[in-house]
């Protein structure tokens, strides 16, 4: 069966937007193109293309509201320069398997993952990370959580809010009325303390304890899909 013209046009537009006149785009751009084939129907293909172009333009402009630091961009570019393969090492696209990060990330959202440069630049408070750690499950289980505490931080909860080193953590990403209860803990060396944004639905460091930073396999750069209106 002949592929619908709208879908073909969407694919060509995405390829042109990612690669320009080159034979190949950035590592994560190529991941976007690869994920295009998992869309179904013409309109879903168009929406994926629009989302992919938006992510491409965001990365190019590095606006203040996107949590992609310049040093991260430089590191990714360096990875491309030395020929790091797509997905295997540098970048990839992943879907959100549960509601534990709502409202920031919703079930079946697609996100762009940095698999490499965070190992050089380090993690920051507020980073959303992908975790695979045998102490938190079978080892094959994937968790996506937000970094709240780094080594040496004292994490505690008071009156439903999270405090780090005696200062209340600004958590504007939480839904209104969110209450967080936790036991006080000092994050050990080489470990991190993570929470899901949907505190009532998330299993995280409150129940499972801190985990080795080595269990982090990626950092979420941006949500790509589906396109949702700003507001």
C-alpha positions as CSV (number, residue, x, y, z in Angstrom):
1,X,0.0,0.0,0.0
2,X,1.3,3.4,-0.9
3,X,2.2,5.6,2.1
4,X,0.0,8.6,2.5
5,X,1.5,11.8,1.1
6,X,1.0,13.7,4.4
7,X,3.1,11.1,6.3
8,X,5.8,11.2,3.6
9,X,5.9,15.0,3.8
10,X,6.2,14.9,7.6
11,X,9.1,12.5,7.4
12,X,10.9,14.7,4.8
13,X,10.3,17.8,6.9
14,X,11.7,16.1,10.1
15,X,14.8,14.9,8.2
16,X,15.4,18.3,6.7
17,X,15.0,20.0,10.0
18,X,17.4,17.7,11.8
19,X,20.0,17.2,9.1
20,X,19.8,20.4,7.1
21,X,22.0,19.9,4.0
22,X,24.1,17.3,5.8
23,X,24.0,13.5,5.4
24,X,23.5,13.1,9.1
25,X,22.2,15.2,12.0
26,X,23.1,15.3,15.7
27,X,23.1,12.0,17.6
28,X,19.8,12.7,19.4
29,X,18.4,14.2,16.1
30,X,19.0,10.9,14.4
31,X,17.2,9.2,17.3
32,X,14.2,11.5,16.6
33,X,14.2,10.3,13.0
34,X,14.4,6.7,14.1
35,X,11.5,7.1,16.5
36,X,9.3,8.6,13.7
37,X,8.7,5.1,12.3
38,X,7.0,4.1,15.6
39,X,4.2,6.6,14.9
40,X,1.0,5.4,13.4
41,X,-1.1,7.4,10.9
42,X,-0.5,10.7,9.2
43,X,-1.6,13.1,11.9
44,X,0.5,11.4,14.6
45,X,3.4,11.6,12.2
46,X,2.8,15.3,11.8
47,X,2.6,15.9,15.5
48,X,5.8,13.9,16.1
49,X,7.6,16.0,13.4
50,X,6.4,19.2,15.0
51,X,7.6,18.1,18.5
52,X,10.9,16.9,17.1
53,X,11.5,20.3,15.3
54,X,10.6,22.1,18.5
55,X,13.2,20.0,20.5
56,X,15.8,20.7,17.8
57,X,15.2,24.4,17.8
58,X,15.2,24.5,21.6
59,X,18.6,22.8,21.7
60,X,19.9,25.2,19.1
61,X,18.8,28.3,20.9
62,X,19.3,27.0,24.5
63,X,16.6,29.3,26.0
64,X,16.7,30.0,29.8
65,X,13.6,27.9,30.5
66,X,15.2,24.7,29.2
67,X,17.3,22.9,31.7
68,X,20.1,22.0,29.3
69,X,23.3,23.7,30.4
70,X,25.8,24.9,27.9
71,X,28.4,22.5,29.2
72,X,26.0,19.6,28.5
73,X,25.5,20.8,24.9
74,X,29.3,21.1,24.5
75,X,29.8,17.6,25.8
76,X,27.2,16.1,23.4
77,X,28.8,17.9,20.5
78,X,32.2,16.5,21.6
79,X,30.6,13.0,21.7
80,X,29.4,13.5,18.1
81,X,32.8,14.7,17.0
82,X,34.5,11.5,18.2
83,X,31.8,9.3,16.5
84,X,29.8,8.1,19.5
85,X,27.0,5.8,18.1
86,X,23.4,6.9,18.3
87,X,21.4,5.5,21.3
88,X,24.1,3.1,22.4
89,X,26.1,5.7,24.3
90,X,25.2,9.3,23.6
91,X,21.5,9.9,23.4
92,X,18.1,8.3,23.0
93,X,14.4,8.6,23.2
94,X,12.5,7.0,26.0
95,X,8.8,6.8,27.1
96,X,7.5,7.4,30.6
97,X,6.2,4.1,32.0
98,X,4.2,5.3,35.0
99,X,2.5,8.4,36.6
100,X,5.1,8.9,39.3
101,X,6.5,12.0,37.7
102,X,3.1,13.7,37.0
103,X,2.3,16.5,36.3
104,X,5.8,17.1,34.9
105,X,5.9,13.9,32.8
106,X,2.8,11.8,32.0
107,X,2.4,8.2,31.1
108,X,3.6,7.4,27.6
109,X,5.3,10.8,27.2
110,X,8.4,10.6,25.0
111,X,11.5,12.3,26.4
112,X,15.0,13.0,25.1
113,X,17.7,11.3,27.2
114,X,21.3,12.3,27.6
115,X,23.2,9.0,28.2
116,X,26.8,10.4,28.2
117,X,27.6,14.0,29.0
118,X,26.1,13.9,32.6
119,X,28.9,11.5,33.5
120,X,31.4,14.3,32.7
121,X,29.4,17.3,34.0
122,X,27.9,15.7,37.0
123,X,24.3,15.7,38.3
124,X,22.5,18.8,39.7
125,X,19.6,19.2,42.1
126,X,16.4,19.1,40.2
127,X,17.7,16.9,37.4
128,X,15.3,14.2,36.2
129,X,17.2,11.0,35.8
130,X,16.8,7.4,34.5
131,X,17.7,4.8,37.0
132,X,18.5,1.1,36.8
133,X,19.8,-0.2,40.1
134,X,19.5,-3.8,41.3
135,X,19.0,-2.6,44.9
136,X,15.8,-0.9,43.9
137,X,14.4,-3.9,42.0
138,X,15.4,-6.7,39.6
139,X,18.0,-4.6,37.8
140,X,16.0,-4.6,34.6
141,X,13.4,-2.2,36.0
142,X,13.6,1.4,34.9
143,X,12.8,4.3,37.3
144,X,12.5,8.0,36.3
145,X,12.9,10.3,39.3
146,X,14.1,13.8,40.2
147,X,17.4,14.4,42.1
148,X,16.7,16.1,45.4
149,X,19.8,15.3,47.4
150,X,23.5,14.9,46.4
151,X,26.3,13.5,48.6
152,X,26.5,15.3,51.9
153,X,23.1,16.9,51.7
154,X,20.7,16.6,54.7
155,X,17.2,15.9,53.4
156,X,14.2,16.2,55.7
157,X,10.5,17.1,55.6
158,X,8.6,19.6,57.6
159,X,4.9,20.5,57.4
160,X,4.5,18.7,54.1
161,X,7.5,20.4,52.4
162,X,11.0,19.1,51.6
163,X,14.1,20.8,53.1
164,X,17.7,20.5,52.0
165,X,20.4,21.6,54.4
166,X,17.8,23.4,56.5
167,X,16.5,25.4,53.5
168,X,13.1,24.7,51.9
169,X,13.4,23.3,48.4
170,X,11.5,25.4,45.8
171,X,9.4,22.7,44.1
172,X,7.2,24.7,41.7
173,X,6.9,21.7,39.5
174,X,4.6,19.9,42.0
175,X,0.8,19.9,41.8
176,X,-1.0,22.4,44.1
177,X,-1.6,20.9,47.5
178,X,1.1,18.3,47.3
179,X,2.2,17.1,50.7
180,X,5.6,15.3,51.2
181,X,6.4,13.3,54.3
182,X,9.9,11.8,54.7
183,X,12.4,10.8,57.4
184,X,15.6,12.9,57.8
185,X,18.6,11.5,56.1
186,X,22.2,12.5,55.2
187,X,23.0,11.4,51.6
188,X,26.1,9.2,51.7
189,X,29.1,9.7,49.5
190,X,28.6,8.3,46.0
191,X,24.8,8.2,46.4
192,X,21.8,10.4,45.6
193,X,18.3,11.0,47.0
194,X,15.5,11.0,44.5
195,X,11.7,11.7,44.6
196,X,8.9,11.4,42.0
197,X,6.9,14.6,41.4
198,X,3.7,12.7,42.1
199,X,4.4,12.1,45.7
200,X,1.3,10.1,46.5
201,X,2.0,7.6,43.6
202,X,5.8,7.4,43.7
203,X,8.1,4.9,45.3
204,X,11.4,6.5,45.7
205,X,14.1,7.3,48.3
206,X,11.4,7.8,51.0
207,X,10.7,4.1,51.0
208,X,13.7,2.6,49.3
209,X,16.5,4.8,50.5
210,X,19.3,6.5,48.7
211,X,20.9,4.8,45.7
212,X,24.3,4.7,44.1
213,X,24.8,7.5,41.6
214,X,26.3,4.8,39.4
215,X,22.8,3.5,38.9
216,X,21.9,6.5,36.9
217,X,21.9,5.6,33.2
218,X,20.6,8.9,31.7
219,X,19.4,12.4,32.3
220,X,16.1,13.8,30.8
221,X,16.8,16.8,28.6
222,X,13.3,17.7,27.5
223,X,9.9,16.3,26.9
224,X,9.3,15.8,23.1
225,X,5.9,14.1,22.7
226,X,3.0,14.6,22.8
227,X,2.8,18.3,22.0
228,X,0.8,20.0,24.7
229,X,-0.3,23.7,24.8
230,X,1.8,25.9,27.0
231,X,0.1,27.2,30.1
